[in-house]
Amino acid sequence: MSRQPFGPIVVASATLKLGRRWARAISSEAETHLVDNLDALEAAIREHRPEGILLDLELTGGAPGLRHVLQAHPDLRTMAVTLTHAVEEAEEAIVAGAHGYIHRDADADTLRRAIDLLCTDGLWAERRVLEGVIARFVNHDEQAPSRLGRSPLNALSEREREIAGLVGDGLCYKSIARRLDISENTVRNHLRNSYRKLGLSDRLQLGLLAREYGLSNPQVLN
């Protein structure tokens, strides 16, 4: 058997039949661990230290439960599995901190491509969804390109802007540290300074602002 390209993935679904199908679909990409409740999810995260999670929103009770999981594990890359095709549900998942979303009826090839992108620091999301998320944090209008000269990101140092751009690309702390050859603690310190200067509260808001003002070029699903 060929070596799987990625580390462990925890597949968390309220419906074991669906979870097994998802796990089979991505088994060529990563070792999978299937759970069907939140306690088992926490135990699997502690035991396996997964590279990512494929997380059913039915299991978390929607975006609020997803946010609770990700607040406890902020560096864990998570693909939310949505119950509907509604843009609003996808937006809520991204706002809650997911690195992408996929509908529960997605075919095996789509699941594999989504996991590939998740594990390589990409963001699996339609542009219309990202635009909706951005609109929640900034005034998004037709004059956006002309605002670049007075970007609030000008308040940041050169290194802080560089890190903000990488956050906008979807990179986690570890990947940013590796890319810039600095420690994860240094990355965190720069981010804290950036939040303070810009009046932001988290990495998602900074990443969206970086995208809005052209500091990043994230991999996204067209």
C-alpha positions, 0 to 999 in steps of 0.5 A, a space after each residue: 500500500 502506498 504511503 498516505 500523504 497526510 497525517 491523521 484525520 478525525 471524521 466526526 459525524 452524528 450519523 455513522 453510516 455517513 461518517 464511514 462513507 466519508 472515511 472510506 472516501 479519504 482513506 487514500 489521503 490519510 489515516 482516519 478515525 471515526 467518532 460519533 459524539 463530541 466527547 469521542 471527538 475530544 478524546 480522538 484529538 488528544 490521542 491522535 493529534 490529527 492534521 485536520 477534522 472533517 466535522 459534521 455540523 449536525 454533531 455540533 448543533 450548527 455553527 455555535 457548537 463548531 465555534 466552541 470546538 475550535 476555540 478549544 483547538 484554534 490551530 486545528 484545521 477543520 472542514 465543516 460538513 453542512 446540512 444544506 446548500 444554503 450560502 448562509 450556513 456555509 458563511 456561518 461555518 467560515 465565520 466560526 473558524 472552519 477552513 472550508 465547508 462541504 455538503 454532506 452528500 458530496 461525492 468521494 472525489 470532491 471529499 478527497 480534493 477538499 481534504 487535500 486543500 485543507 491539509 495544504 493550508 488552502 481554503 475550500 470555499 466558493 468565492 460568493 461565500 467568502 465575499 459574504 463573510 468579508 461583508 460581515 467585517 468590512 464595508 464591502 463596496 465597488 470602491 474597494 480597489 481605491 481604498 488600498 492606499 489608505 488601508 488600515 493595514 498600513 498601521 502594521 510593521 512590514 513583518 506584521 503585514 507579511 504575517 497578515 497576508 499569510 493568515 489571509 492565505 489560510 496558513 496556520 501558526 506552524 506553517 507561517 513559522 516554517 515559511 518565515 523561519 521564525 518560532 510559533 511564539 514569534 508569530 503569535 506575538 506579531 498577531 497579538 500586536 496586529 489585533 491590538 493596532 487594528 482593533 480586531 479580536 481574532 485571526 479570522 478577522 485579520 485574514 479577511 481584512 488582508 484579503 480585502 486589501 490585497 495582502 493575500 492570495 488564498 487558494 479557494 474553490 472557484 
